[in-house]
Amino acid sequence: MSIIVQKFGGTSVADAAKVMNAARRAVAAKQNGHQVVMVVSARGKKTDELVSLAAQITEHPPAREMDMLLSTGEQESVALMAMAVRELGEQAISLTGAQIGIITDSSHTKARIRSISTERMRNALEGGKIVIAAGFQGVDDQFEITTLGRGGSDTTATALAAVLQADLCEIYTDVEGVFTTDPRIVTDARKIPRISYDEMLELASLGAGVMHSRSIEFAKKYLVPLRVRPAFCDGDGTLIAPQVDTHEAVVTGVALVRNESRVSLVEIPDRPGVMSQIFMRMADRKIPIDMVVQNVGTGGLAEVSFTVPESELAETLTAADESIKELGAGRVEHGTNVAKVSVVGNGMRTHTGVAAQMFQSLAASQISIGMITTGDIKISVLVDRDQCDAAVVAVHGGFGLQKGKADSPSVGWGQQSSSTITDDARGDLERDVVAQLVSMEDIVVSEVQLDSEQSRVTIRNLPDESGVASQIFAAVAEGAVMVDMIVQNIGHSGTAHLSFTVPRDDLDQCLLLCREVTEPWPDVEISHERRIAKLSVMGIGLRSHTGVGERMFRALAESGINIQMVNTSEVRMSAVIDEAAGQQALQMLLETFQLEKSASPSR
């Protein structure tokens, strides 16, 4: 008998009528022949109420006691839900995280799941009961109650679906599904019927607030099909599942992270070990670094910039100052009135001109770009925060993502059933889950990839104004040259430096196009390196696990390998190095992340 996990958020169980409505959905699923596990959040504003009560008593509540307090919200909800299910004629049992057997580490208020027992849940399901699980909570090895932090109930639901090998995990929420962008910013944004794990992971971590990235990490890691559905109607919502190759949209969505801060370490030594030292300082403080940009150094000096949540800025600046003191050179600069706008889509892997279209859309709205970084399926730019909404509107319209457009990602994406996993894959999955129960939320670096068939182009002293990047990448796109890594650091003294990589066979044509388009700017300098190596570390949770970059750069530093360029995404961290060091670097990273062999080159 198939298993379905249904998760209901706080707004979906805010009062008795909504609790009964959620219970009816679970009962209907059971009567349709499924075994059902419900995961329930605290009702409505219950968590806010409990936090407020604690604040009235003390300004500094102990983390342990906050977990003890906040976990009561879910316990109230599951008990009420069990009563509702029984009132509708089905058997039910409510279980806390401890009663299920959700074991976490001891990080109060932000615990990570280590293992989950399935015995009690399976016994209840086989006995004909609907299992109603408290989201957001577990216990550590000492039976201390812990909570999972932001997005904890989504994480609970996806984790339970993983260990039970559920056929589907439904996330009921107060929105209709996943949209091409935030409908509060773009009123004609459209709902996406289906999206891949990687696209959703990028969008979730970039500010698309439907689901938290940790739950998407679980889903991808254990091949759990997710469906985000509206709790207030019978809509199909959005299916989050493995990538399909038919009718692939070039761009799926546009995401915004509004409250970013930018930190730059400038005039630092361009030598092996520098990036490792910087990232080690950040990892020690568990600072979630985003949008890392390092451009090609000059005159023995380099510059690295990255963004962090605004709430982490003070701690980040302290760590950056320590790095500068240890390096014995350089200075720290920062900016606060910035936001990150990103486009995401699997189709970027095979289509030229995506960067050009994005930059043209921004230039047409007179929006200047501060930084640029790219991933395999993502392009991100840093803009002034007071222009970020306008930037989202411009880019969303530029790619024709609004309702009624024929090239919308919805066209050609039919609804698929939850049976997206083959029998062989499910058997492999079951063995994989059992093997990894002791480390369910550990970082998974699944692959280290070496690409030795690209070249690097660097353009210095470009005017630091809107429209410049647009002109360059439009010219390159017209020449049908596929651009891979793009790096632009923050501009200084009215000029900016831009680097990108292209297939080696296209280098000469790309240089010709760049010289033609930059001819009006006499101070521009174009340089290139024909033979480079691009190393990429790929996996799940690269951003939420802060030590991955530090381990990658430390391994390269210990081999005496200097890094020329860096950029990052949610599922990939890439660095350009000298081609001669490619194979040595690859072997070091394989050993660092305990992988047996490399994948085929990406080109």
Rosetta blueprint (number, residue, H / E / L):
1 M L
2 S L
3 I E
4 I E
5 V E
6 Q E
7 K E
8 F E
9 G L
10 G H
11 T H
12 S H
13 V H
14 A L
15 D L
16 A H
17 A H
18 K H
19 V H
20 M H
21 N H
22 A H
23 A H
24 R H
25 R H
26 A H
27 V H
28 A H
29 A H
30 K H
31 Q H
32 N L
33 G L
34 H L
35 Q E
36 V E
37 V E
38 M E
39 V E
40 V E
41 S L
42 A L
43 R L
44 G L
45 K L
46 K H
47 T H
48 D H
49 E H
50 L H
51 V H
52 S H
53 L H
54 A H
55 A H
56 Q H
57 I H
58 T L
59 E L
60 H L
61 P L
62 P L
63 A H
64 R H
65 E H
66 M H
67 D H
68 M H
69 L H
70 L H
71 S H
72 T H
73 G H
74 E H
75 Q H
76 E H
77 S H
78 V H
79 A H
80 L H
81 M H
82 A H
83 M H
84 A H
85 V H
86 R H
87 E H
88 L L
89 G L
90 E L
91 Q L
92 A E
93 I E
94 S E
95 L E
96 T L
97 G H
98 A H
99 Q H
100 I H
101 G L
102 I E
103 I E
104 T E
105 D L
106 S L
107 S L
108 H L
109 T L
110 K L
111 A L
112 R L
113 I E
114 R E
115 S E
116 I E
117 S L
118 T L
119 E H
120 R H
121 M H
122 R H
123 N H
124 A H
125 L H
126 E H
127 G L
128 G L
129 K L
130 I E
131 V E
132 I E
133 A E
134 A E
135 G L
136 F L
137 Q E
138 G E
139 V E
140 D L
141 D L
142 Q L
143 F L
144 E L
145 I E
146 T E
147 T E
148 L L
149 G L
150 R L
151 G L
152 G H
153 S H
154 D H
155 T H
156 T H
157 A H
158 T H
159 A H
160 L H
161 A H
162 A H
163 V H
164 L L
165 Q L
166 A L
167 D L
168 L E
169 C E
170 E E
171 I E
172 Y E
173 T E
174 D L
175 V L
176 E L
177 G L
178 V L
179 F E
180 T L
181 T L
182 D L
183 P L
184 R L
185 I L
186 V L
187 T L
188 D L
189 A E
190 R L
191 K E
192 I L
193 P L
194 R E
195 I E
196 S E
197 Y H
198 D H
199 E H
200 M H
201 L H
202 E H
203 L H
204 A H
205 S H
206 L L
207 G L
208 A L
209 G L
210 V L
211 M L
212 H L
213 S H
214 R H
215 S H
216 I H
217 E H
218 F H
219 A H
220 K H
221 K H
222 Y H
223 L L
224 V L
225 P L
226 L E
227 R E
228 V E
229 R E
230 P E
231 A L
232 F L
233 C L
234 D L
235 G L
236 D L
237 G L
238 T E
239 L E
240 I E
241 A E
242 P L
243 Q L
244 V L
245 D L
246 T L
247 H L
248 E L
249 A L
250 V L
251 V L
252 T L
253 G E
254 V E
255 A E
256 L E
257 V E
258 R E
259 N E
260 E E
261 S E
262 R E
263 V E
264 S E
265 L E
266 V E
267 E E
268 I E
269 P E
270 D L
271 R L
272 P L
273 G L
274 V H
275 M H
276 S H
277 Q H
278 I H
279 F H
280 M H
281 R H
282 M H
283 A H
284 D H
285 R L
286 K L
287 I L
288 P L
289 I L
290 D E
291 M E
292 V E
293 V E
294 Q E
295 N L
296 V L
297 G L
298 T E
299 G L
300 G L
301 L E
302 A E
303 E E
304 V E
305 S E
306 F E
307 T E
308 V E
309 P E
310 E H
311 S H
312 E H
313 L H
314 A H
315 E H
316 T H
317 L H
318 T H
319 A H
320 A H
321 D H
322 E H
323 S H
324 I H
325 K H
326 E H
327 L H
328 G L
329 A L
330 G L
331 R E
332 V E
333 E E
334 H E
335 G E
336 T E
337 N E
338 V E
339 A E
340 K E
341 V E
342 S E
343 V E
344 V E
345 G L
346 N H
347 G H
348 M H
349 R H
350 T L
351 H L
352 T L
353 G L
354 V H
355 A H
356 A H
357 Q H
358 M H
359 F H
360 Q H
361 S H
362 L H
363 A H
364 A H
365 S L
366 Q L
367 I L
368 S L
369 I L
370 G L
371 M E
372 I E
373 T E
374 T E
375 G L
376 D L
377 I L
378 K E
379 I E
380 S E
381 V E
382 L E
383 V E
384 D E
385 R H
386 D H
387 Q H
388 C H
389 D H
390 A H
391 A H
392 V H
393 V H
394 A H
395 V H
396 H H
397 G H
398 G H
399 F L
400 G L
401 L L
402 Q E
403 K L
404 G L
405 K L
406 A L
407 D L
408 S L
409 P L
410 S L
411 V L
412 G L
413 W L
414 G L
415 Q L
416 Q L
417 S L
418 S L
419 S L
420 T L
421 I L
422 T L
423 D H
424 D H
425 A H
426 R H
427 G H
428 D H
429 L H
430 E H
431 R H
432 D H
433 V H
434 V H
435 A H
436 Q H
437 L H
438 V H
439 S H
440 M L
441 E L
442 D L
443 I L
444 V E
445 V E
446 S E
447 E E
448 V E
449 Q E
450 L E
451 D E
452 S E
453 E E
454 Q E
455 S E
456 R E
457 V E
458 T E
459 I E
460 R E
461 N E
462 L E
463 P E
464 D L
465 E L
466 S L
467 G L
468 V H
469 A H
470 S H
471 Q H
472 I H
473 F H
474 A H
475 A H
476 V H
477 A H
478 E H
479 G L
480 A L
481 V L
482 M L
483 V L
484 D L
485 M L
486 I E
487 V E
488 Q E
489 N L
490 I L
491 G L
492 H E
493 S L
494 G L
495 T E
496 A E
497 H E
498 L E
499 S E
500 F E
501 T E
502 V E
503 P E
504 R H
505 D H
506 D H
507 L H
508 D H
509 Q H
510 C H
511 L H
512 L H
513 L H
514 C H
515 R H
516 E H
517 V H
518 T L
519 E L
520 P L
521 W L
522 P L
523 D L
524 V L
525 E E
526 I E
527 S E
528 H E
529 E E
530 R E
531 R E
532 I E
533 A E
534 K E
535 L E
536 S E
537 V E
538 M E
539 G E
540 I E
541 G L
542 L L
543 R L
544 S L
545 H L
546 T L
547 G L
548 V H
549 G H
550 E H
551 R H
552 M H
553 F H
554 R H
555 A H
556 L H
557 A H
558 E H
559 S L
560 G L
561 I L
562 N L
563 I L
564 Q L
565 M E
566 V E
567 N E
568 T E
569 S L
570 E L
571 V L
572 R E
573 M E
574 S E
575 A E
576 V E
577 I E
578 D E
579 E H
580 A H
581 A H
582 G H
583 Q H
584 Q H
585 A H
586 L H
587 Q H
588 M H
589 L H
590 L H
591 E H
592 T H
593 F L
594 Q L
595 L L
596 E L
597 K L
598 S L
599 A L
600 S L
601 P L
602 S L
603 R L
